[in-house]
Amino acid sequence: MLINPHLWKGKPVRELTTPLRKKGGRNNTGRVTVRSRGGGHKRRLRLVDFHRSQPGPHDVVRIEYDPNRSAHIALIKSRDPKAEQPWSYILAPEGLRAGDEVTSYRNGIPDGLVEGYVDDPNVKKRTESQTGGESGDSSSLGNEQTSETALSLGILRSVTLKLGNVLPLRLIPPGTIIHNLALDPKGRACLVRSAGTFATMVIQEEKGEYCQVRLQSGEIRRIRADCCATIGKVSNGNWKGRSLGKAGRNRWLGRRPHVRGMAMNARDHPHGGGRGKSKGNVHPSSPWGWNTKGKRTRKPGPRGHKSGNKFVIRERPRGRTKIALLVK
């Protein structure tokens, strides 16, 4: 039985791929820096568009399998005959199928899309400053303008909040499921890209400069309101429950056997040697003697190891708190 019968069974678009040369876990000097790597099936790297800067509607041609990532990708084509790059690959959200339409509003909302809506994040601030000290007819006029703006914003959200569309965070209402978040207004998407992951829009701050987003780990983080995100959840949510079935499939993926330290000789690993399955009275360590299992790797902030990022509003749950959330 096919788990994903909607996937394309042919080859990818060669112009949107590049050769992927395998390193075998070695760096530029030829030394092994990552053990248990080597072999594997030959691949080509798919050039996925994480900027989505091309405006206008795009048609989804097909959904494809990507051997270099856990999520599926979608091949889209622009309806603009003068587009510089009419074909491109994007991360496929859950539920996106061939024949659907996706649009990127990264460069702003086009004029005339919704009557009465002006895509200017400073309009609200200017309106409040103009009507803040006035009263009587001026205040009633300001209330009418505010109601019209809210109505046009609601119509805009009904038009633009569709699966696979790209929007600035300031135009996404709280509670919306999103993925493919960018941390820089002009940068590429770098958060929430793995299969089955999603983030949730929590709140838009009063000043309008930042939004708060709950990430997949449970961490709540401040992100600039001009940064963009894609509507929906990343596809291939069943990837975490896959079963490789045999050791040979690991070799297809380029993973060589991983030998335990206790199975080595004493000269090869700190856990090696001795009689039976015993590592001796030593702290768990790497082959080079570095302590593991509990060794802190995060650079500490001014208030300790859990405060290294000033944009994090609430840390992700750890330890017993995380277990309690999983049980619920």
C-alpha positions in Angstrom: 0.0 0.0 0.0 1.4 3.4 -0.9 1.6 5.9 2.0 1.9 8.9 -0.3 0.2 8.1 -3.6 0.1 11.7 -4.6 3.9 11.9 -5.1 5.5 12.3 -8.5 7.1 9.1 -9.7 9.4 10.6 -12.3 12.6 12.6 -12.1 13.0 16.2 -10.9 13.5 19.2 -13.1 17.2 19.1 -13.8 17.6 22.9 -14.1 16.4 23.2 -10.5 19.0 20.7 -9.2 22.7 20.7 -8.6 25.2 17.8 -8.1 25.8 16.8 -4.4 29.3 15.6 -3.8 29.6 13.3 -0.8 32.4 14.0 1.7 32.3 10.7 3.7 32.4 12.7 6.9 35.7 14.4 6.1 36.7 18.0 6.2 38.8 20.0 3.7 42.1 18.4 5.1 40.8 14.9 4.6 40.4 14.1 8.3 37.3 12.3 9.6 35.2 14.8 11.6 31.9 12.9 11.6 32.1 9.1 12.1 29.9 6.4 10.5 29.4 8.3 7.2 30.1 7.0 3.7 28.5 5.4 0.7 24.9 5.9 -0.1 22.8 6.4 -3.2 23.8 9.1 -5.6 21.7 12.3 -5.2 21.1 15.7 -6.7 20.4 18.6 -4.4 17.0 20.3 -5.1 17.2 24.1 -5.1 14.3 25.0 -2.9 13.2 28.6 -2.9 13.2 29.8 0.7 12.9 33.5 -0.2 9.6 33.4 -2.2 10.3 36.9 -3.6 8.5 36.3 -6.9 5.0 37.9 -6.6 1.8 36.9 -8.2 -0.1 33.6 -8.3 1.7 30.3 -8.9 0.1 27.0 -10.0 1.2 23.8 -8.2 2.3 21.4 -10.9 3.1 18.4 -8.7 4.4 17.2 -5.3 7.8 15.5 -5.3 9.9 13.4 -2.9 13.2 15.0 -1.9 15.9 12.6 -0.7 17.8 15.4 1.0 15.1 16.5 3.5 12.3 14.9 5.5 9.5 17.1 4.0 8.1 16.9 0.5 8.6 19.6 -2.0 6.2 21.2 -4.5 7.0 22.2 -8.1 5.2 25.5 -8.9 5.0 27.7 -12.0 4.3 31.4 -12.2 1.4 32.7 -14.3 3.5 35.7 -15.3 5.0 35.0 -18.7 7.7 37.6 -18.1 8.8 36.1 -14.8 12.6 35.8 -14.4 12.3 32.3 -12.8 8.9 30.8 -13.8 9.7 27.4 -12.3 10.7 26.8 -8.7 10.6 24.4 -5.8 9.0 25.2 -2.4 8.4 23.2 0.8 5.0 21.5 0.4 2.5 22.2 3.2 0.3 19.4 4.5 -2.7 19.1 2.2 -1.3 20.9 -0.8 -1.9 19.1 -4.1 -1.4 19.5 -7.8 -3.7 22.1 -9.3 -3.8 24.3 -6.2 -2.7 28.0 -6.3 -0.2 29.7 -4.0 0.8 33.3 -3.8 3.7 35.2 -2.1 2.9 38.6 -0.6 6.5 39.1 0.7 6.9 42.3 -1.3 3.6 43.7 0.1 -0.1 43.5 -0.7 -0.8 44.7 -4.3 -2.9 47.8 -4.8 -6.6 47.1 -5.5 -6.6 43.5 -4.0 -9.0 44.6 -1.3 -10.9 47.9 -1.6 -10.1 50.4 1.1 -7.0 48.6 2.3 -3.6 50.3 2.2 -0.5 48.1 2.9 1.3 50.5 5.2 2.2 49.3 8.7 2.5 53.0 9.9 -1.1 54.0 8.8 -2.5 52.9 12.2 0.2 54.9 14.1 -0.5 58.0 12.1 -4.2 57.7 12.5 -3.9 57.3 16.3 -1.6 60.3 16.5 -4.0 62.5 14.4 -7.1 61.5 16.4 -5.5 61.2 19.8 -6.0 64.8 20.9 -9.3 65.5 19.1 -12.9 65.2 20.2 -16.4 65.5 18.9 -16.9 65.0 15.2 -13.2 64.3 14.6 -13.2 61.4 17.1 -16.4 59.9 15.4 -14.7 60.3 12.1 -11.6 58.5 13.4 -13.8 55.7 14.8 -15.4 55.3 11.3 -12.0 55.1 9.7 -10.9 52.5 12.2 -13.9 50.4 11.6 -13.4 50.6 7.8 -9.8 49.6 8.3 -10.7 46.7 10.5 -13.3 45.5 7.9 -10.9 45.8 5.0 -8.3 43.9 7.1 -10.8 41.1 7.7 -11.6 40.8 4.0 -7.9 40.8 3.2 -7.2 37.9 5.6 -10.1 35.9 4.1 -8.4 36.4 0.7 -4.8 35.8 1.6 -4.9 33.3 4.4 -4.7 30.2 2.2 -2.5 27.1 2.3 1.0 27.8 1.0 0.7 31.6 0.8 3.5 33.7 2.2 2.6 36.7 4.4 4.3 39.1 6.8 3.7 38.3 10.4 1.9 41.6 10.9 -0.9 40.4 8.6 -1.3 36.9 10.2 -4.0 36.7 13.0 -3.2 35.0 16.3 -3.8 31.2 16.4 -2.8 30.7 12.8 -0.6 27.6 12.0 2.5 28.7 10.1 5.9 27.3 9.0 9.0 28.4 7.1 9.7 31.4 9.3 12.4 34.0 8.5 14.3 35.9 11.2 15.3 38.7 8.8 12.8 40.7 6.8 15.0 40.3 3.7 16.4 36.9 4.6 15.5 33.3 3.8 13.3 31.2 5.9 15.3 29.3 8.5 12.8 28.0 11.2 10.2 25.3 11.2 11.2 23.4 8.0 11.2 19.7 9.1 8.5 17.3 8.2 5.3 17.6 10.3 6.4 20.7 12.2 4.5 23.9 12.7 4.5 27.1 14.7 1.6 29.1 16.1 1.1 32.8 15.9 0.5 34.0 19.5 0.1 37.7 19.6 1.1 40.9 17.9 2.6 43.4 20.2 1.0 46.8 20.7 3.8 48.8 19.1 3.7 46.7 16.0 7.4 46.1 15.7 7.5 42.5 16.9 5.2 39.4 17.0 5.3 36.5 19.4 5.4 33.0 17.9 5.3 29.6 19.7 7.7 27.3 18.0 7.5 23.5 17.7 9.6 23.0 20.8 7.2 25.1 22.9 9.5 28.1 23.0 7.8 31.5 22.6 10.0 33.9 20.7 9.8 37.5 19.5 10.2 37.9 15.8 10.0 41.1 13.8 6.6 41.8 12.3 8.1 42.4 8.8 9.4 38.9 8.7 7.5 36.4 6.5 6.0 33.0 7.1 4.1 30.4 5.1 0.5 29.4 6.0 0.0 25.8 7.0 1.9 22.8 8.4 4.9 21.1 6.8 4.0 18.0 4.9 4.9 14.3 5.5 4.0 14.2 9.2 4.3 10.4 9.2 8.1 10.7 8.7 8.8 10.4 12.4 7.1 7.0 12.6 9.0 5.4 9.7 10.7 2.1 10.0 13.8 1.4 8.0 13.2 -2.3 8.0 16.8 -3.5 7.5 20.4 -2.5 8.0 20.9 -2.1 4.2 18.5 0.8 4.1 20.8 2.7 6.4 23.6 2.1 3.9 21.5 3.5 1.1 21.2 6.7 3.2 25.0 6.9 3.6 25.2 5.7 7.2 27.9 3.2 8.1 27.7 0.9 11.1 28.3 2.7 14.5 30.5 0.7 16.9 29.9 1.1 20.6 32.8 2.2 22.7 32.4 -0.8 25.1 33.0 -3.1 22.2 36.4 -1.6 21.4 39.8 -2.2 22.8 41.1 0.0 25.6 43.5 1.7 23.2 40.7 2.8 20.9 38.1 4.2 23.3 37.9 5.2 27.0 35.1 2.7 27.5 37.0 -0.2 25.8 38.7 -3.2 27.4 37.8 -5.1 30.5 36.0 -8.4 31.0 32.4 -8.5 29.9 30.2 -5.6 29.0 31.7 -3.0 31.3 33.1 0.4 30.6 34.9 0.7 34.0 34.5 3.3 36.6 34.8 6.3 34.2 32.4 9.0 33.3 30.7 8.6 29.9 32.9 10.2 27.3 33.7 10.5 23.6 36.6 8.6 21.9 38.7 11.7 22.6 37.9 11.9 26.3 35.3 14.7 26.2 32.6 14.3 28.8 29.1 13.6 27.4 25.6 12.9 28.7 24.8 16.2 30.5 27.7 18.4 29.2 26.4 21.9 28.6 26.9 23.2 25.0 24.9 26.4 25.0 26.8 29.7 25.6 25.5 31.1 28.9 23.7 34.5 28.9 23.7 37.2 31.6 21.2 35.2 33.8 22.6 31.7 33.2 22.6 29.0 30.6 18.9 29.4 29.7 19.0 33.1 29.0 21.4 33.3 26.1 18.8 34.8 23.6 17.1 38.1 24.5 14.3 37.4 22.0 13.1 34.3 23.8 10.0 35.2 25.9 9.6 31.7 27.4 12.0 28.8 27.2 11.0 25.4 25.8 9.9 22.9 28.5 12.6 20.6 29.8 12.8 17.6 32.1 9.7 16.8 34.1 7.8 19.7 32.6 8.3 18.3 29.1 7.3 14.8 30.3 4.1 16.1 31.9 3.2 17.9 28.6 3.8 14.8 26.6 1.6 12.7 28.9 -1.3 15.2 28.5 
